[in-house]
Amino acid sequence: MKNVMISYEMFVFLLRYHLLEDDNCLNEIRQGLEQKLDSLVYHELYAKYKTAPTQEEREKARQEYLEKRGVPDSFRW
C-alpha cells in the first residue's frame, strides 16, 4: 500500500474535524483533498507517459496528461 503525504495544516484540519467535531474547517479539508487528488492524478498520468512500453501508448498518455493539465493545443509540440 502506498503512503500519501499531506501538509501539517491539513492534518490539523482533519484532527479538528474528526476528534473535536469542528465543522468550521470543512471547506479547507475539501479543497485540500481535491488538490491532493489532482496532484496524484497528474503524477500517475506523467508516470504512465514516462514508462509506457510502446511509442503509441507514450503518446496517448502524454496527450491525456497535457489535456488534464489544461495545456492548450497551440502550445503543445
Stockholm file with secondary structure:
# STOCKHOLM 1.0

chainA/1-77         MKNVMISYEMFVFLLRYHLLEDDNCLNEIRQGLEQKLDSLVYHELYAKYKTAPTQEEREKARQEYLEKRGVPDSFRW
#=GR chainA/1-77 SS CCCCCCCHHHHHHHHHHHHSCCGGGHHHHHHHHHHHHHHHHHHHHHHHHHHCSSHHHHHHHHHHHHHHHTCCGGGCC
#=GC SS_cons        CCCCCCCHHHHHHHHHHHHSCCGGGHHHHHHHHHHHHHHHHHHHHHHHHHHCSSHHHHHHHHHHHHHHHTCCGGGCC
//
